[in-house]
Amino acid sequence: LKQAQNVFRMVKAWIAYSPELSKVMKIRESDSMIINKFTGAFYRAVPADTASMHGTNPYFVIVDELHGMVTKKHHDFVESLTTGSGARKESLVVYISTAGAVILGTLLGEMYLRGKEIAEGKATASNFGAFIWEAAPDADITDPEVWMQANPMLAEGVLSLEFMQGQLEKAKKRNPAFFLRYFLNIWASVAGDPFIHPHAWSGICDKNATIPAGAKIVAGFHGAYVKGGSAVITYQDIETGVLKIWEIWERPADADPDWHLSRREVEKSFKKLAREYDMKLIFCDKFYYENDLKEWAYEYDWDVMFIHQGGSRMMDIAYDFQKDIAEQVITHTDQEALNRHVANTYGDDNKGFAKEDKHSPNKIDACVAAMLCNGARNYILDVDDTP
């Protein structure tokens, strides 16, 4: 609504400075409308959370920042606008947006993919067009030439190279995803977005998927044995990408206030996992269990790698997790705890992902363990073991 009201104020200013328009137009502040006194046609600023616009018959609609319209209510709102304009002979609906957090299952994502297909000659359409400025996902984000390709405001001189350099330096200190999304138009999660869009997550669900005994797997581990802490072991089939929780420890609702997880339980669980599967690699966070995992790795000949949760490598692992979900190269089996922890995870400007609020009792450990697990799988698949 704020952006729509900004535009509304600009239109009001045009009318105020034009004697001709002032004679024709009536401004109604109460509901942000401008009405043509003679034809009854009107311009109106409408918030995106409006329940519906069914019954309207617009000539021209501008929908700004479509990336933020991700709920069913938003879908219904846009649908009502576009179906209403269809009754006009030469109606036009214009969508303007930077890239969003998730492509699959979003209004913007659907239009983006359709526009890409048309641009690449894979599809045609007489009533749909798209202008897309973006950097390639693997582009050098420090290269001004890449900035020019991805940002028309820079190419047209509205923004400067110095401004872009300043934004890049800020992003390096906070979260590169901010610069990627808002200045290079690359899909990425920033603060406030669901880290994994619900539609994308449901799109890789297969309740019947299994990991056969003896399969080559990787494991991910995230947890704490401090009072009230939780821990999760995830495992993933290297060949098929099927991802599951092996074991999760969460403080029971009726537990003793001093409840905490025993490190011996974690050790026994890992030993059982290693007996039932061919465990090639464990990725785990570098925190509470680092010394334990080092000890167990030495004793049982496990290959373990430690990932610092606040480091750039974890952000790369998180980005790859999003990418693999969007491209549907991995699968989960609809486990309640994993679904819940994924839903509790949001984009964060500092480290890529976090709980919606740092004081929230909701857990995200299983989501972190799943990212680590998938990171280990990608590491294994990327290793060139050619003699």
Buried (B, 14 or more C-beta within 10 A) or exposed (E): EEBBEEBBEEBBEEBEEEEEBEEBBEBEEEEBBBBEEEEEEBBBBBEBEBEEBEEBEBEEBEBBBBBBBBEEBBEBBBBBBBEBBEEEEEBEBEBEBBBBBBBBBBBBBEBBBBBBBBEEEEEEEEEEEBEEBBBEEEBEBEEEEBBBBBBEEBEEEEBEEEEBEEBBEEBBEBBBBBBBBBBBBBBBBBBEBBBBBBBBBEEBEEEEBEBEEEBBBBBBBBBBBEEBBBBBBBBBBBEBBBBBBBBBBBBEEEEEEEEBBEBEEBBEBBBEBBEBBEBBBBBBBBEBBEEBBEEBBEEEEBEBBBBEBEEEEBBBBBBBBBBBBBEEBBBBBEBEBBBBBBBBBBBBBEBBBBBBEEEEEEBBBBBBBBBBBBBBBBBBEEEEEEE
